[in-house]
């Protein structure tokens, strides 16, 4: 039977290294994806991901379970991303190669998808990533957490520490800007 | 021309809540009723839903430390079934290309040993086997032989447990010791913790690499089986074509003979 995060956290606090390893396996991908979409650099996202788990491990004895473990982990990762952006004093960079690697495309192909569709999809992904990178940090974070991590408005509000209505406003403004940006790139929403 | 919206509540918030389907029933009913009458809001809902569909395309496969990670959401919520089995469903030629590429790289970085001989295909992630042939001794248990990394992981785990216990015990002792000694011990313990968590993370990465290697081996086996089946089909089809061709040739020959005889008579 699969243990819940809370059970694994409790066992980790008691010194069970396997349980913490299980938590890493469970949350490594979402945390990496969050960092990558927020920062836009693979290498830095990897560092943020690793640092998130290091901090979580150090702070684990102080984790009282007021929030979900995942929310706590997301908050650590988001703070690290914010620190990174302030330290580097730059907006996220989109790592998107202009030339198309056919091998990558082939591996990324969904079943029954033609190579033309695949190229178009990759192209759109690159345009979306660029448009996301241009959004203000608060709007981008709200969209990433809602769109790619499925958090509720309330969870996002708790996580970033702002009122519920602000989260909705940031999402509305962000999506509206994206609609305009994507329209300029010839993409019809 | 776009109509004026006369929604009485906070339009933007209601709109975004509707687009994300994260809205309480009372407000949903109210906004649905409004949508039925407001073309402007309907257009905007459609447009923002379109933007969301486009955002869904930003699903890059990310290479981290030599392994592929999907940028999916949390394990319980956003991971789609398609993405979970992407490597099973991509075209066979792409699977073969990806598998060969992966095996080549992995063999270089992870001592991966792939063999295809009389016994069939075998894949080994021999971290110790290649450098130390003596490591493969009959005394090793089957489980250890099958997964030599388990011993390392168990040892690491034991060591970490011991150190965590020591740390807990030392925490009480340290309180009584003098301040200088305590700060030195704490910083050393901190460094140890960092090192061990890094080791855990590395082990987690290696484990995923091994899982991927096994899956690639499965893909190769499936492709090989499919290839054999295809070859048999092609063979049968060729036989059928040859038969048909033979019959056609015979008919042609008979026609030519008839024509020849007819021309002889004339």
Interface residues (C-beta under 8 A of the other chain):
Chain A: X15 X16 X17 X18 X20 X21 X24 X25 X26 X27 X28 X29 X30 X32 X33 X36 X37 X42 X45 X46 X49 X50 X53 X54 X57 X58 X70 X103 X104 X106 X107 X108 X109 X110 X111 X121 X124 X125 X128 X129 X132 X143 X146 X147 X148 X149 X150 X152 X153 X165 X168 X169 X171 X172 X175 X176 X178 X179 X182 X187 X188 X189
Chain B: X10 X12 X13 X15 X16 X17 X19 X20 X22 X47 X48 X49 X50 X51 X52 X53 X54 X55 X56 X57 X58 X59 X60 X61 X62 X63 X64 X65 X69 X70 X71 X72 X73 X74 X75 X77 X78 X82 X86 X89 X90 X91 X93 X94 X97 X98 X101 X156 X157 X160 X161 X164 X165 X168 X190 X193 X194 X196 X197 X198 X200 X201 X203 X204 X207 X208
